[in-house]
């Protein structure tokens, strides 16, 4: 009999579940006390109190209050100073009462909980000097032929080998995987793919939905799509950009697929444009890219050389490359010239510009026989294309095959 009773006892959870949060909201809507709600979901009343206070949604009132001296002051509704601290069951919640309103919503509380849980389990403090110092020490040691454990012990780094390997896999370190002997010597174990290597904090207000809202809010009808094209493993990669309204593409060659390497390349591009009189964010205020770890240094990718203005960077949803379909499709034009597995290690920026000059000079059916170069220079002018290193190739001289590599000496 005792065994049956034990088997039917409710399972205890350390964290509140979404169903329990829905019961909390339902209880607050009905005007129940914390004690009554706690009994309902078999939790302590203090747990309910902490949950409600932690996930309050405050809707500010438009009514301004003044003290006796006529100074603006904040007055809190006296009913919100005591339990249950919310307006869920208040009869005046749907009309103006002159006070800020506090609400508890289960769905919102659950989303905040999941986001906090994700950040606490996997987070890289990319904005801290200690991370860059650690990256510098490890990268120098690996380049000098030292083993990872030796580097960690010599410099007393507060990090484990497994953590370093995770950072390496996400592309957050300056040094590439090919420099780590034990990384390339053994086959990688099968594991679930990392769907979202971008720091969750960096994705706040930068999702694809935020991107769509941003376009509507600012009445933008075009944006810049950004992606990477890989060569040989561990070697140089190409960061590509596409102007959505014209399909005009330009690209930069960077040393490897790491966040620092890509960021240095983008910053160099911005400086080159500024030297020619063009502020990057003026012409490309909105950027859309994927969730690759090479784009993890969000603040630096957004910032202009001037330090005063910046572009807005947004991320597609995980596994949704179709949300930046233009650049994905136009990569096929590049692969006609440089098939997959082509090494970029001996390429130069000048020869890369030549390849994209040919790509941009291809006549497009979409534009009724006009090229991407024609469309882009119609919107802007040729001084900008020159600053980007792209020039017009006469139609009869355009090459759309691997023969172009031989023609330009690659």
C-alpha positions in Angstrom: 0.0 0.0 0.0 2.8 2.4 0.9 4.5 1.7 -2.4 1.4 2.6 -4.3 1.0 5.8 -2.3 4.7 6.7 -3.1 4.2 6.0 -6.8 1.3 8.4 -7.0 3.0 11.3 -5.1 3.5 14.3 -7.4 7.0 14.6 -8.9 9.0 17.4 -7.4 10.8 19.9 -9.7 13.5 22.2 -8.6 12.4 24.8 -11.2 8.9 26.0 -11.9 7.4 24.5 -15.1 5.4 26.4 -17.7 2.2 24.7 -16.5 2.9 25.8 -13.0 3.4 29.4 -14.2 0.1 29.2 -16.0 -1.6 28.2 -12.8 0.1 31.1 -11.0 -1.2 33.6 -13.6 -4.7 32.0 -13.4 -4.6 32.3 -9.6 -3.5 36.0 -9.8 -6.3 36.7 -12.3 -8.8 35.2 -9.8 -7.5 37.2 -6.9 -6.0 34.3 -5.0 -3.4 34.8 -2.3 0.2 33.5 -2.6 -0.7 30.9 0.0 -3.6 29.6 -2.0 -1.6 29.5 -5.2 1.3 27.7 -3.4 -1.0 25.0 -2.1 -2.5 24.6 -5.6 0.9 23.9 -7.2 2.5 22.3 -4.1 5.2 25.0 -3.7 6.2 27.3 -0.8 4.4 30.7 -0.8 7.8 32.5 -0.9 8.5 30.7 -4.2 5.4 32.2 -5.6 6.3 35.7 -4.3 9.8 35.6 -5.7 8.5 34.3 -9.1 6.0 37.1 -9.4 8.4 39.9 -8.3 11.1 38.6 -10.7 9.0 38.5 -13.8 6.8 41.6 -13.4 5.8 43.5 -16.5 5.5 47.2 -15.8 3.2 49.3 -18.0 4.0 52.9 -17.3 1.2 55.5 -16.9 1.1 58.7 -19.0 -0.1 60.6 -15.9 2.6 62.7 -14.3 2.5 63.4 -10.5 4.0 66.4 -8.7 4.9 66.9 -5.1 4.0 70.0 -3.0 6.9 72.0 -4.5 5.7 71.2 -8.0 8.6 68.8 -8.7 7.7 65.7 -10.8 7.6 62.6 -8.6 6.8 58.9 -9.0 3.8 57.6 -7.0 3.2 53.9 -6.7 -0.3 52.5 -6.3 -0.8 51.5 -2.6 -2.3 48.2 -3.6 1.0 47.3 -5.4 3.0 47.8 -2.2 1.6 44.5 -0.7 1.0 41.0 -2.0 0.2 40.0 -4.7 2.1 43.1 -6.1 0.2 42.9 -9.5 -2.9 44.3 -11.2 -4.0 41.0 -12.7 -7.3 40.9 -10.7 -7.8 44.7 -10.4 -11.1 45.9 -11.8 -9.3 49.1 -13.1 -6.6 47.2 -15.0 -8.1 47.9 -18.4 -8.6 51.6 -17.9 -6.5 54.7 -16.8 -6.0 54.9 -13.0 -3.1 57.3 -12.9 -0.6 54.7 -11.7 1.9 52.4 -13.3 0.4 48.9 -13.8 2.2 45.7 -12.9 1.3 42.4 -14.4 2.4 38.8 -14.3 2.2 36.8 -17.6 3.1 33.1 -17.6 4.3 32.9 -21.2 6.6 35.9 -20.7 8.0 34.6 -17.4 8.7 31.2 -19.1 10.6 32.9 -22.0 12.7 35.0 -19.6 13.4 31.8 -17.5 14.5 29.9 -20.6 16.7 32.7 -21.8 18.4 33.1 -18.4 18.9 29.3 -18.3 20.5 29.3 -21.7 22.8 32.1 -20.9 23.9 30.5 -17.6 24.7 27.2 -19.3 26.6 28.5 -22.3 28.0 32.0 -22.4 31.2 33.6 -23.6 32.2 37.0 -22.1 33.4 38.3 -25.4 33.2 41.9 -24.2 35.7 41.3 -21.4 39.4 42.1 -21.6 40.2 38.8 -19.8 38.9 36.8 -22.8 41.0 38.7 -25.3 44.1 38.3 -23.1 43.4 34.6 -22.8 43.1 34.3 -26.6 46.3 36.2 -27.1 48.3 33.9 -24.7 46.9 30.7 -26.1 47.3 31.7 -29.8 50.9 32.8 -29.2 51.7 29.6 -27.4 50.2 27.3 -30.1 52.1 29.2 -32.8 55.3 28.6 -30.8 54.6 24.8 -30.8 53.5 24.5 -27.2 50.8 22.1 -26.0 47.6 23.5 -24.7 47.9 22.0 -21.2 51.5 23.5 -21.0 50.2 26.9 -22.0 47.3 26.8 -19.4 49.6 25.7 -16.6 52.5 28.1 -17.5 50.2 31.1 -17.5 47.9 29.9 -14.8 44.8 30.5 -17.0 41.4 30.0 -15.3 40.1 27.8 -18.1 39.9 24.1 -18.9 41.1 22.4 -22.1 37.6 21.4 -23.0 36.4 25.0 -22.8 39.3 26.1 -25.1 38.3 23.4 -27.6 34.6 24.6 -27.5 35.8 28.2 -28.2 37.9 26.9 -31.0 35.0 25.0 -32.6 32.8 28.1 -32.5 35.5 30.2 -34.2 36.1 32.5 -31.3 39.8 32.2 -31.1 42.4 33.8 -33.3 44.4 30.6 -33.9 42.9 28.1 -36.3 42.1 24.4 -35.6 44.9 23.3 -37.9 47.5 24.6 -35.5 46.2 22.3 -32.7 47.9 18.9 -33.4 45.4 16.8 -31.4 42.4 18.5 -33.1 43.4 17.5 -36.6 45.0 14.2 -35.7 41.9 12.4 -34.4 38.5 12.2 -35.9 35.8 14.4 -34.3 33.3 12.5 -32.3 29.7 12.5 -33.6 27.7 15.1 -31.7 24.6 17.2 -32.2 25.4 20.3 -34.2 25.6 23.6 -32.5 22.6 25.5 -33.8 23.3 28.9 -32.3 27.0 29.7 -31.6 26.3 33.4 -31.2 26.2 34.6 -27.6 22.5 34.7 -26.6 23.0 38.2 -25.2 24.2 39.4 -28.5 21.0 38.2 -30.2 18.8 40.4 -28.0 16.9 42.7 -30.3 18.7 41.4 -33.3 16.5 38.4 -34.4 15.0 38.1 -37.8 11.7 39.4 -36.5 13.5 42.4 -35.1 15.1 42.8 -38.6 11.7 42.9 -40.3 10.4 45.4 -37.7 13.5 47.6 -38.2 12.9 47.8 -42.0 9.3 48.8 -41.5 10.1 51.3 -38.8 12.8 53.1 -40.8 11.1 52.5 -44.2 14.2 50.8 -45.6 13.6 48.9 -48.9 17.1 47.4 -49.1 19.8 45.9 -46.8 23.2 44.3 -46.9 23.4 40.5 -46.6 26.7 39.0 -45.2 28.0 35.5 -45.3 31.3 33.5 -45.6 32.6 31.2 -48.4 35.1 28.5 -47.2 38.2 27.3 -49.0 40.6 24.6 -47.7 40.0 23.6 -44.0 42.0 25.9 -41.7 43.0 28.3 -44.5 41.8 31.7 -45.8 38.1 32.3 -46.2 36.1 34.9 -48.0 33.5 37.2 -46.4 30.9 38.1 -49.0 28.4 41.0 -49.0 25.3 41.5 -51.2 23.2 44.6 -51.6 19.6 43.3 -51.7 18.1 45.8 -54.1 20.7 45.3 -56.9 22.3 41.9 -56.1 25.6 43.7 -56.3 28.4 41.8 -54.4 31.7 42.6 -53.0 34.0 40.6 -50.7 37.1 40.6 -48.5 39.7 37.9 -48.0 40.5 37.1 -44.3 43.0 34.7 -42.8 40.7 32.2 -41.1 37.1 31.6 -39.9 37.4 33.2 -36.5 35.5 36.0 -35.0 38.6 38.2 -34.6 39.9 37.6 -38.2 36.5 38.4 -39.7 36.1 41.5 -37.6 39.6 42.8 -38.5 38.7 42.3 -42.2 35.4 44.2 -41.9 37.1 47.0 -40.0 39.8 47.3 -42.7 37.1 47.5 -45.3 35.4 50.3 -43.4 38.7 52.2 -43.1 39.3 51.8 -46.8 35.9 53.2 -47.6 36.4 56.1 -45.2 39.7 57.0 -46.8 37.7 57.4 -50.1 35.1 59.6 -48.4 32.4 56.9 -47.7 31.0 56.2 -44.3 30.0 52.5 -44.3 26.8 52.9 -42.2 25.5 55.7 -44.4 25.3 53.4 -47.4 24.8 50.1 -45.6 22.8 50.9 -42.4 21.3 47.4 -42.0 23.1 44.1 -42.2 21.6 40.6 -42.1 23.7 37.5 -41.5 23.6 33.9 -40.1 24.5 32.6 -36.7 28.1 31.6 -37.5 30.5 32.1 -34.6 32.7 34.2 -37.0 30.1 37.1 -36.5 30.2 36.9 -32.7 31.9 40.3 -32.1 28.6 42.1 -32.8 29.5 45.5 -31.3 32.7 45.9 -33.4 31.0 44.7 -36.6 28.3 47.3 -36.1 30.6 50.2 -35.2 31.9 52.6 -37.8 35.5 53.9 -37.9 34.3 57.3 -36.7 33.1 55.8 -33.5 29.9 57.9 -33.6 27.6 56.0 -36.0 27.0 52.4 -36.6 25.1 49.9 -38.7 22.4 47.6 -37.3 23.3 43.9 -37.4 20.6 41.2 -37.3 20.7 37.4 -37.4 18.6 34.9 -39.3 16.8 32.3 -37.3 18.8 29.1 -36.8 18.8 26.7 -39.9 16.9 29.3 -42.0 19.4 30.2 -44.7 16.3 31.0 -46.9 16.0 34.2 -44.9 19.0 35.5 -46.8 18.3 33.7 -50.0 19.8 36.4 -52.3 23.4 35.9 -51.1 23.0 32.1 -51.0 21.8 32.0 -54.6 24.5 34.4 -55.8 27.2 32.3 -54.3 26.5 29.9 -57.1 27.9 32.5 -59.5 31.1 32.5 -57.5 31.2 28.7 -57.3 31.0 28.6 -61.1 34.4 30.2 -61.1 35.9 28.7 -57.9 34.3 25.3 -57.1 34.2 23.9 -53.6 37.5 22.7 -52.1 39.3 25.5 -54.0 42.0 26.9 -51.8 42.1 30.7 -51.2 45.5 30.7 -49.4 47.5 32.1 -52.4 44.7 34.6 -53.4 45.0 38.3 -53.0 42.4 41.0 -52.5 43.0 42.5 -55.9 42.3 39.2 -57.7 39.3 38.6 -55.5 38.0 42.0 -56.6 38.6 41.0 -60.2 36.4 37.9 -59.8 33.6 39.8 -58.3 33.9 42.4 -61.0 33.1 39.7 -63.5 30.2 38.3 -61.4 28.7 41.8 -61.1 29.0 42.4 -64.8 26.8 39.3 -65.7 23.5 40.3 -67.3 20.6 39.2 -65.2 17.2 38.1 -66.4 15.7 39.5 -63.2 16.8 43.0 -64.2 15.7 42.7 -67.9 19.3 42.3 -69.2 20.9 44.8 -66.8 23.8 43.6 -64.6 24.1 44.0 -60.9 26.8 46.6 -61.6 24.3 48.6 -63.7 21.7 48.5 -60.9 24.1 49.4 -58.1 25.6 52.3 -59.9 22.1 53.5 -60.8 21.3 53.7 -57.1 24.7 55.1 -56.0 27.5 55.9 -58.4 30.8 54.4 -59.7 32.9 56.2 -57.1 31.5 53.9 -54.5 32.1 50.8 -56.6 35.7 52.0 -57.2 36.2 52.4 -53.4 34.9 48.8 -53.0 37.5 47.6 -55.6 34.8 46.6 -58.1 34.9 47.7 -61.8 32.8 47.2 -64.9 33.9 44.3 -67.2 32.7 44.7 -70.8 30.0 42.2 -71.6 32.0 40.3 -74.3 34.9 39.9 -71.8 32.9 38.5 -68.9 34.1 35.0 -67.9 31.8 32.8 -65.9 33.9 29.7 -65.5 37.0 28.3 -63.8 38.9 29.6 -66.8 38.9 33.0 -65.1 41.3 31.7 -62.4 43.9 30.8 -65.0 43.3 34.0 -66.8 44.2 36.1 -63.7 47.0 33.9 -62.6 45.4 31.8 -59.8 
